Amino acid sequence: MKLANLEVAGEKFVAVVDAEKSVYWPVQALVPQFRGDMVQLVQQFGQFKGDLAPRGEGQPLAEAKILAPIERPLRNIFCVGKNYHEHAAEFQNSGFDSSAQNGEHAPEAPVLFTKPASTIIGPGVKIPRHTAVTSQLDYEAELGVVIGKAGRGIKKSDAMDYVFGYTVINDFTARDLQKLHRQWFLGKSLDGFCPMGPYLVTADEVDGQNIDVKCWVNGELRQNSNTSKLIFDIPTLIETLSAGVELQPGDVIATGTPAGVGIGFNPPRFLQKGDVIRIEIQNVGVLENEVGE
Ligand code: ZN
């Protein structure tokens, strides 16, 4: 099932979407007692699941604005750095990685950081350039994992039971700030630096551990990999995080980006105003954003 966070005539609501037919059904039309946002839908999904089967023709999706599927997570987005071998190598070689030890090829444990909710923007929204603080903008195509139920001390073998679904994330980054401040938080956290969407696709429709992740900049293919190449796979990430942090329904984990980011080139190819980043994750969706003012 594909879920979306929509806006029509100034009103925001969650909906079930048929992307092929380009129609939607407001969740509230299917489950009249539901009055919540996407995080609340994820929390209560077990109760309503059976009632969410679309009935009737649906409304045309073209008349709705698609927002980020989770606009207001309960806390920061969990993110993973250097989680594909070739990207870990390009980052190490770029000179922009102030966190790496000399000669390091891959981290010995997941590299975790977060982005605040204020970074989240929807598909098609222009990404602010923040020219007063950065001149080195870069893209990172990533599979986003959305947690479906609370859990602490989750074992790898059970971890996939905690995955509600998937979305597409652009872990947008100011490389100069990432390098200058050593901790990655600031360079990853400027307002608007987390394009997300268009859909939240439930886990039964996607094999999140084996799907293609691709990214184009102005039509040029830059990133092309598969989540089976993650250094730390989704179960390992869930086990690691949940060992001491109770995961909550609606939590989002950005799983890391493959090789082919701007700093992987020599000289680096930073983004400029008007550049269009298109990320496609197999069976999950296509997320496109332009670099704005
Ligand atoms: Zn990233």
Residues whose N, C-alpha, C, O or C-beta is under 5 A from the ligand:
A	BS01	ZN	V80 E140 D171 G256 T257
